[in-house]
Amino acid sequence: MYENTAKQAVLSSLNGFNATIIAYGQTGTGKTFTMEGYGTNNADPNRGIIPRSVDEIFKFIQESSDKMSTFMVRASYL
């Protein structure tokens, strides 16, 4: 799910663009599971879009950081 839907939005935000990922639909259809998942292990296939996105962002920062780089990470969740 993450690879086909949210990853491109996350990567574009890392290039300076604004991005929003929303889950919309009928009650009980799996929006919370899709966004949050369950499982705290990074290898857990049941992780949702939010933990995968956060991992992607901090992986990018870790791979890109040098002494001249400054990163500010800001997120909102409703």
N, CA, C and O atoms as a GROMACS GRO file, in nm:
protein
  312
    1MET      N    1   0.082  -0.118   0.000
    1MET     CA    2   0.000   0.000   0.000
    1MET      C    3   0.087   0.125   0.000
    1MET      O    4   0.064   0.216  -0.080
    2TYR      N    5   0.186   0.130   0.088
    2TYR     CA    6   0.271   0.249   0.099
    2TYR      C    7   0.344   0.277  -0.033
    2TYR      O    8   0.346   0.390  -0.081
    3GLU      N    9   0.403   0.174  -0.089
    3GLU     CA   10   0.482   0.190  -0.212
    3GLU      C   11   0.399   0.249  -0.326
    3GLU      O   12   0.449   0.330  -0.403
    4ASN      N   13   0.273   0.208  -0.337
    4ASN     CA   14   0.189   0.250  -0.449
    4ASN      C   15   0.112   0.379  -0.425
    4ASN      O   16   0.063   0.439  -0.520
    5THR      N   17   0.101   0.422  -0.301
    5THR     CA   18   0.016   0.538  -0.274
    5THR      C   19   0.089   0.655  -0.212
    5THR      O   20   0.083   0.767  -0.264
    6ALA      N   21   0.158   0.634  -0.103
    6ALA     CA   22   0.211   0.745  -0.023
    6ALA      C   23   0.358   0.775  -0.048
    6ALA      O   24   0.402   0.888  -0.024
    7LYS      N   25   0.434   0.680  -0.093
    7LYS     CA   26   0.578   0.700  -0.105
    7LYS      C   27   0.612   0.819  -0.193
    7LYS      O   28   0.703   0.896  -0.160
    8GLN      N   29   0.543   0.836  -0.304
    8GLN     CA   30   0.572   0.948  -0.394
    8GLN      C   31   0.546   1.082  -0.326
    8GLN      O   32   0.621   1.177  -0.347
    9ALA      N   33   0.441   1.092  -0.244
    9ALA     CA   34   0.414   1.215  -0.170
    9ALA      C   35   0.525   1.244  -0.069
    9ALA      O   36   0.567   1.358  -0.053
   10VAL      N   37   0.571   1.141  -0.002
   10VAL     CA   38   0.679   1.158   0.095
   10VAL      C   39   0.807   1.203   0.025
   10VAL      O   40   0.873   1.296   0.071
   11LEU      N   41   0.840   1.139  -0.084
   11LEU     CA   42   0.962   1.176  -0.157
   11LEU      C   43   0.953   1.317  -0.213
   11LEU      O   44   1.053   1.389  -0.214
   12SER      N   45   0.837   1.357  -0.261
   12SER     CA   46   0.824   1.494  -0.313
   12SER      C   47   0.835   1.596  -0.200
   12SER      O   48   0.886   1.706  -0.222
   13SER      N   49   0.788   1.562  -0.081
   13SER     CA   50   0.803   1.655   0.032
   13SER      C   51   0.950   1.671   0.069
   13SER      O   52   0.991   1.777   0.116
   14LEU      N   53   1.029   1.567   0.049
   14LEU     CA   54   1.172   1.576   0.076
   14LEU      C   55   1.244   1.662  -0.027
   14LEU      O   56   1.358   1.704  -0.005
   15ASN      N   57   1.178   1.688  -0.139
   15ASN     CA   58   1.232   1.778  -0.241
   15ASN      C   59   1.175   1.918  -0.229
   15ASN      O   60   1.195   2.000  -0.319
   16GLY      N   61   1.104   1.947  -0.119
   16GLY     CA   62   1.059   2.082  -0.093
   16GLY      C   63   0.913   2.111  -0.126
   16GLY      O   64   0.869   2.225  -0.111
   17PHE      N   65   0.839   2.013  -0.169
   17PHE     CA   66   0.699   2.034  -0.201
   17PHE      C   67   0.612   1.998  -0.081
   17PHE      O   68   0.651   1.916   0.002
   18ASN      N   69   0.495   2.060  -0.070
   18ASN     CA   70   0.400   2.023   0.034
   18ASN      C   71   0.330   1.893  -0.004
   18ASN      O   72   0.310   1.866  -0.123
   19ALA      N   73   0.294   1.815   0.094
   19ALA     CA   74   0.226   1.688   0.067
   19ALA      C   75   0.126   1.660   0.177
   19ALA      O   76   0.147   1.693   0.294
   20THR      N   77   0.015   1.598   0.138
   20THR     CA   78  -0.087   1.556   0.233
   20THR      C   79  -0.128   1.414   0.198
   20THR      O   80  -0.147   1.381   0.081
   21ILE      N   81  -0.141   1.333   0.300
   21ILE     CA   82  -0.190   1.196   0.281
   21ILE      C   83  -0.312   1.182   0.370
   21ILE      O   84  -0.304   1.201   0.491
   22ILE      N   85  -0.426   1.149   0.310
   22ILE     CA   86  -0.548   1.135   0.388
   22ILE      C   87  -0.610   0.998   0.363
   22ILE      O   88  -0.587   0.935   0.259
   23ALA      N   89  -0.688   0.955   0.458
   23ALA     CA   90  -0.769   0.834   0.442
   23ALA      C   91  -0.913   0.876   0.462
   23ALA      O   92  -0.949   0.936   0.563
   24TYR      N   93  -0.995   0.846   0.365
   24TYR     CA   94  -1.134   0.890   0.365
   24TYR      C   95  -1.224   0.772   0.334
   24TYR      O   96  -1.192   0.691   0.246
   25GLY      N   97  -1.334   0.761   0.404
   25GLY     CA   98  -1.426   0.654   0.372
   25GLY      C   99  -1.520   0.619   0.486
   25GLY      O  100  -1.519   0.680   0.593
   26GLN      N  101  -1.598   0.520   0.459
   26GLN     CA  102  -1.700   0.470   0.551
   26GLN      C  103  -1.638   0.419   0.680
   26GLN      O  104  -1.525   0.368   0.680
   27THR      N  105  -1.710   0.432   0.789
   27THR     CA  106  -1.667   0.378   0.918
   27THR      C  107  -1.644   0.228   0.907
   27THR      O  108  -1.725   0.156   0.848
   28GLY      N  109  -1.534   0.184   0.965
   28GLY     CA  110  -1.507   0.040   0.971
   28GLY      C  111  -1.442  -0.019   0.848
   28GLY      O  112  -1.438  -0.141   0.834
   29THR      N  113  -1.390   0.064   0.758
   29THR     CA  114  -1.333   0.010   0.634
   29THR      C  115  -1.182  -0.006   0.638
   29THR      O  116  -1.123  -0.050   0.540
   30GLY      N  117  -1.117   0.030   0.750
   30GLY     CA  118  -0.974   0.007   0.763
   30GLY      C  119  -0.885   0.128   0.748
   30GLY      O  120  -0.765   0.114   0.726
   31LYS      N  121  -0.941   0.248   0.760
   31LYS     CA  122  -0.861   0.369   0.745
   31LYS      C  123  -0.753   0.377   0.853
   31LYS      O  124  -0.637   0.404   0.823
   32THR      N  125  -0.789   0.354   0.977
   32THR     CA  126  -0.693   0.362   1.087
   32THR      C  127  -0.585   0.256   1.070
   32THR      O  128  -0.467   0.286   1.089
   33PHE      N  129  -0.622   0.135   1.036
   33PHE     CA  130  -0.522   0.030   1.014
   33PHE      C  131  -0.430   0.067   0.899
   33PHE      O  132  -0.309   0.046   0.908
   34THR      N  133  -0.484   0.123   0.791
   34THR     CA  134  -0.402   0.162   0.677
   34THR      C  135  -0.302   0.269   0.716
   34THR      O  136  -0.186   0.263   0.676
   35MET      N  137  -0.346   0.368   0.792
   35MET     CA  138  -0.258   0.478   0.829
   35MET      C  139  -0.161   0.441   0.941
   35MET      O  140  -0.044   0.477   0.935
   36GLU      N  141  -0.208   0.371   1.043
   36GLU     CA  142  -0.125   0.340   1.159
   36GLU      C  143  -0.070   0.199   1.157
   36GLU      O  144   0.044   0.175   1.198
   37GLY      N  145  -0.149   0.105   1.111
   37GLY     CA  146  -0.111  -0.035   1.116
   37GLY      C  147  -0.101  -0.081   1.259
   37GLY      O  148  -0.155  -0.019   1.350
   38TYR      N  149  -0.033  -0.189   1.278
   38TYR     CA  150   0.004  -0.232   1.412
   38TYR      C  151   0.133  -0.310   1.401
   38TYR      O  152   0.161  -0.373   1.299
   39GLY      N  153   0.207  -0.305   1.504
   39GLY     CA  154   0.341  -0.365   1.503
   39GLY      C  155   0.444  -0.255   1.512
   39GLY      O  156   0.437  -0.155   1.441
   40THR      N  157   0.540  -0.273   1.600
   40THR     CA  158   0.640  -0.171   1.623
   40THR      C  159   0.774  -0.204   1.559
   40THR      O  160   0.863  -0.119   1.554
   41ASN      N  161   0.789  -0.323   1.511
   41ASN     CA  162   0.913  -0.367   1.449
   41ASN      C  163   0.920  -0.310   1.307
   41ASN      O  164   0.822  -0.316   1.233
   42ASN      N  165   1.035  -0.255   1.269
   42ASN     CA  166   1.050  -0.198   1.134
   42ASN      C  167   1.029  -0.300   1.023
   42ASN      O  168   0.994  -0.263   0.911
   43ALA      N  169   1.050  -0.427   1.052
   43ALA     CA  170   1.032  -0.530   0.951
   43ALA      C  171   0.888  -0.584   0.949
   43ALA      O  172   0.855  -0.668   0.866
   44ASP      N  173   0.805  -0.538   1.040
   44ASP     CA  174   0.668  -0.588   1.049
   44ASP      C  175   0.587  -0.546   0.927
   44ASP      O  176   0.577  -0.426   0.900
   45PRO      N  177   0.531  -0.639   0.853
   45PRO     CA  178   0.453  -0.603   0.734
   45PRO      C  179   0.321  -0.535   0.767
   45PRO      O  180   0.255  -0.483   0.676
   46ASN      N  181   0.281  -0.532   0.894
   46ASN     CA  182   0.156  -0.469   0.934
   46ASN      C  183   0.172  -0.323   0.976
   46ASN      O  184   0.078  -0.263   1.028
   47ARG      N  185   0.290  -0.265   0.953
   47ARG     CA  186   0.307  -0.122   0.981
   47ARG      C  187   0.227  -0.043   0.880
   47ARG      O  188   0.213  -0.084   0.765
   48GLY      N  189   0.175   0.070   0.922
   48GLY     CA  190   0.093   0.152   0.835
   48GLY      C  191   0.173   0.258   0.760
   48GLY      O  192   0.296   0.260   0.763
   49ILE      N  193   0.099   0.344   0.692
   49ILE     CA  194   0.160   0.449   0.611
   49ILE      C  195   0.238   0.548   0.698
   49ILE      O  196   0.346   0.591   0.659
   50ILE      N  197   0.186   0.584   0.814
   50ILE     CA  198   0.253   0.684   0.898
   50ILE      C  199   0.391   0.636   0.944
   50ILE      O  200   0.489   0.708   0.922
   51PRO      N  201   0.405   0.518   1.006
   51PRO     CA  202   0.539   0.477   1.047
   51PRO      C  203   0.634   0.456   0.929
   51PRO      O  204   0.754   0.481   0.941
   52ARG      N  205   0.582   0.410   0.817
   52ARG     CA  206   0.668   0.392   0.699
   52ARG      C  207   0.715   0.527   0.645
   52ARG      O  208   0.829   0.540   0.601
   53SER      N  209   0.627   0.627   0.648
   53SER     CA  210   0.664   0.761   0.602
   53SER      C  211   0.770   0.822   0.691
   53SER      O  212   0.868   0.880   0.643
   54VAL      N  213   0.752   0.810   0.821
   54VAL     CA  214   0.850   0.864   0.916
   54VAL      C  215   0.985   0.796   0.897
   54VAL      O  216   1.089   0.863   0.899
   55ASP      N  217   0.986   0.665   0.878
   55ASP     CA  218   1.111   0.594   0.851
   55ASP      C  219   1.178   0.646   0.724
   55ASP      O  220   1.299   0.666   0.721
   56GLU      N  221   1.099   0.669   0.621
   56GLU     CA  222   1.152   0.719   0.493
   56GLU      C  223   1.215   0.857   0.511
   56GLU      O  224   1.323   0.883   0.457
   57ILE      N  225   1.151   0.943   0.586
   57ILE     CA  226   1.201   1.079   0.609
   57ILE      C  227   1.333   1.075   0.685
   57ILE      O  228   1.430   1.140   0.645
   58PHE      N  229   1.338   1.000   0.795
   58PHE     CA  230   1.461   0.998   0.874
   58PHE      C  231   1.573   0.920   0.805
   58PHE      O  232   1.690   0.949   0.829
   59LYS      N  233   1.539   0.826   0.722
   59LYS     CA  234   1.640   0.757   0.641
   59LYS      C  235   1.703   0.856   0.544
   59LYS      O  236   1.824   0.858   0.526
   60PHE      N  237   1.620   0.938   0.480
   60PHE     CA  238   1.668   1.041   0.388
   60PHE      C  239   1.761   1.137   0.460
   60PHE      O  240   1.868   1.172   0.409
   61ILE      N  241   1.721   1.181   0.579
   61ILE     CA  242   1.803   1.275   0.657
   61ILE      C  243   1.936   1.211   0.693
   61ILE      O  244   2.041   1.275   0.681
   62GLN      N  245   1.933   1.089   0.737
   62GLN     CA  246   2.056   1.020   0.778
   62GLN      C  247   2.152   1.004   0.660
   62GLN      O  248   2.273   1.020   0.676
   63GLU      N  249   2.097   0.971   0.544
   63GLU     CA  250   2.182   0.951   0.426
   63GLU      C  251   2.230   1.082   0.366
   63GLU      O  252   2.333   1.084   0.298
   64SER      N  253   2.159   1.191   0.389
   64SER     CA  254   2.191   1.320   0.327
   64SER      C  255   2.268   1.414   0.418
   64SER      O  256   2.320   1.515   0.372
   65SER      N  257   2.275   1.382   0.544
   65SER     CA  258   2.329   1.481   0.637
   65SER      C  259   2.480   1.494   0.625
   65SER      O  260   2.553   1.396   0.608
   66ASP      N  261   2.522   1.616   0.633
   66ASP     CA  262   2.662   1.652   0.647
   66ASP      C  263   2.667   1.770   0.743
   66ASP      O  264   2.564   1.813   0.794
   67LYS      N  265   2.783   1.823   0.768
   67LYS     CA  266   2.794   1.929   0.867
   67LYS      C  267   2.727   2.058   0.823
   67LYS      O  268   2.700   2.144   0.907
   68MET      N  269   2.701   2.075   0.696
   68MET     CA  270   2.640   2.198   0.645
   68MET      C  271   2.488   2.185   0.630
   68MET      O  272   2.422   2.284   0.600
   69SER      N  273   2.433   2.068   0.650
   69SER     CA  274   2.290   2.046   0.632
   69SER      C  275   2.213   2.070   0.761
   69SER      O  276   2.259   2.036   0.870
   70THR      N  277   2.096   2.129   0.747
   70THR     CA  278   2.005   2.147   0.858
   70THR      C  279   1.869   2.097   0.815
   70THR      O  280   1.822   2.131   0.706
   71PHE      N  281   1.805   2.019   0.897
   71PHE     CA  282   1.674   1.964   0.866
   71PHE      C  283   1.576   2.001   0.975
   71PHE      O  284   1.610   2.000   1.093
   72MET      N  285   1.454   2.034   0.936
   72MET     CA  286   1.347   2.056   1.030
   72MET      C  287   1.233   1.963   0.989
   72MET      O  288   1.185   1.969   0.876
   73VAL      N  289   1.191   1.879   1.079
   73VAL     CA  290   1.081   1.786   1.052
   73VAL      C  291   0.960   1.834   1.131
   73VAL      O  292   0.967   1.851   1.253
   74ARG      N  293   0.850   1.855   1.060
   74ARG     CA  294   0.727   1.899   1.124
   74ARG      C  295   0.614   1.817   1.064
   74ARG      O  296   0.605   1.803   0.942
   75ALA      N  297   0.529   1.764   1.148
   75ALA     CA  298   0.417   1.682   1.101
   75ALA      C  299   0.294   1.712   1.186
   75ALA      O  300   0.305   1.752   1.302
   76SER      N  301   0.179   1.691   1.128
   76SER     CA  302   0.056   1.702   1.205
   76SER      C  303  -0.028   1.579   1.179
   76SER      O  304  -0.022   1.518   1.072
   77TYR      N  305  -0.104   1.543   1.280
   77TYR     CA  306  -0.185   1.422   1.273
   77TYR      C  307  -0.316   1.452   1.340
   77TYR      O  308  -0.317   1.497   1.454
   78LEU      N  309  -0.424   1.427   1.274
   78LEU     CA  310  -0.555   1.456   1.330
   78LEU      C  311  -0.640   1.332   1.327
   78LEU      O  312  -0.755   1.334   1.370
   0.00000   0.00000   0.00000
